Amino acid sequence: MKLIRKEIEHIAKLARLDLTEDELEKYGSQLSNVLNYIDQLKEVDVAGVEPTAQITGLENIFRDDVVENWDAKEIDAALKQAPELEDGQIKVKRVLE
């Protein structure tokens, strides 16, 4: 499936990519090749093949959360190692913007 330049520019815009002329040509060609490969996969006969997420037989293993209370000495030792405290809590940098 050969993408036209307008489609490549649209995809780049959606991905918020500011591509040069050379990059538009290069990545457009690569994306077209990927889509051609996907078209080839569509031709494979998968009738009778059961859908699967993984084939190794692994399962998620969860453990129960266990609350362990610390004594005052352990709490003080942990808080002394913190770079900054606020209201008796360890203050950390904001993760989300």
N, C-alpha and C positions, 0 to 999 in steps of 0.2 A: 504494500500500500504506500504509494508515493504521496507524501504530504506536499501541499502547495505552500508557497512562502507565507501567505496570509494566515494559514493554519498554524505554522510554526511560530509566527509572531504572536498569535493569539495565545498559544500554549505558554510561550515565554512570559507574556504579560500576566497570565494567571499565576505563574510560578514566581512572579515579581523578579524576573531576571532581565537585566539590562545587557543584552547581547550585542556584540559587534557584528558587522556584516559577515566576517569570516566565521564567527561562532554560530551565527544563524545557519550558514551553509553546512558547517561541520555537524552540529548537533541535530539539525533537521534531517540530514542523511542518516545519522545514527538512529534517530527515533523511527525513521521510515523502515530501517532494517529490523528493528525490534518488532514493529507492527507486522512486517512480513513474516517473521518467525512465529508470531502468535497466530497468524492466519494458517501457517503450516500445521500448528498444533490442533487447530479446529478440525482438520481433516482426519485425525486419528479416531478410529472406531473404539469407543469406550463403552459400548453396550455391554451390560452385564458386569461392569467393574464397579464395585461398591465404593462410594465416596469415603475418603478417610482424611483425617487431619494429620496423622502421623502413623508410622508403620512399626515402630519399635516396641509397642506394648507398654510404654512408660505411662505412669499415672501420677497426677499431682499428689504429693504427700503433705498433708497439713498437720501441724501440731497445735495443740491447745495453748493459748496464751496463759501464762501463769504469772500472776502478780506477786512479786517478791518485795516485801517491805524492807527498807533500809533503816538502820538505826541512825541516830542523830550524828554520830561520828562519821559514818560513811557519806551522809548527805553533805556535811560541812566540807569534807575532803574533796568531793566532786565539785561543789560550788566554788571552792578556792582555785580550781584549775580553769574556771571559765574566764574568758577575757572580759566579759561584761555581764552585769546582772541588772535585772529590773524587777522590783517587787518580789525578791527571793527566787526568781526564775532566771535561767540562763537566757540571755538575749542573743539572738542570732540575726544575721542579715536576711532580709526579705528574699524569698526564693522566686516568687512570681512577680512579674512587672505589671 
